Amino acid sequence: MDGLNIPLNHILLVSSLLFAIGMMGLMIRRNIIFILMSLEVMLNSAALAFVAAGAHWGQPDGQIVFML
């Protein structure tokens, strides 16, 4: 079962938008809670890119990097 057939470009676009939103939150906010939340959004966007690339090429490397 292949799951969803979403093109890799679309997933990477969403991942980069999430990373940009996290970066803006990191730079604009001064509250430590919001800074930590923005950092978490950035890390999750990078994990999404790794998992999407691994699923696209049929390699488990993206999921392994996400788990580390």
C-alpha positions in Angstrom: 0.0 0.0 0.0 1.5 3.3 -1.1 -0.5 5.6 1.1 -1.0 9.1 -0.1 0.3 10.1 -3.5 1.3 13.6 -2.6 4.2 15.0 -4.8 7.4 15.5 -3.0 7.6 19.1 -4.1 4.3 19.9 -2.3 5.5 18.3 0.9 8.8 20.2 0.8 7.0 23.4 0.1 4.8 22.9 3.3 7.9 22.0 5.2 9.8 25.1 4.1 6.7 27.3 4.9 6.6 25.7 8.4 10.3 26.3 8.9 9.9 30.0 7.8 6.9 30.4 10.3 9.0 28.9 13.0 12.0 31.2 12.2 9.7 34.3 12.2 8.3 33.2 15.6 11.8 32.7 16.9 13.0 36.2 15.8 9.8 38.1 16.7 8.6 36.7 20.0 10.4 37.4 23.3 8.4 35.0 25.5 10.4 31.8 26.2 7.3 29.7 25.7 6.7 31.0 22.2 10.4 30.7 21.4 10.4 27.1 22.4 7.2 26.5 20.4 8.7 28.1 17.4 11.8 26.0 17.7 9.6 22.9 17.9 7.8 23.9 14.7 11.2 24.3 13.0 12.4 20.9 14.1 9.1 19.3 13.0 9.3 20.9 9.6 12.8 19.4 9.2 11.6 16.0 10.3 8.7 16.2 7.8 11.2 16.9 5.0 13.3 13.9 6.0 10.4 11.5 6.2 8.9 12.8 3.0 12.2 12.4 1.1 12.6 8.9 2.6 9.1 7.9 1.6 9.6 9.3 -1.9 12.7 7.3 -2.6 11.6 4.2 -0.7 14.3 4.4 1.8 13.9 4.1 5.6 16.7 6.7 6.2 14.3 9.6 6.6 12.3 7.9 9.4 15.6 6.8 11.1 16.9 10.4 11.1 13.5 11.5 12.5 13.7 9.0 15.3 17.2 10.1 16.3 
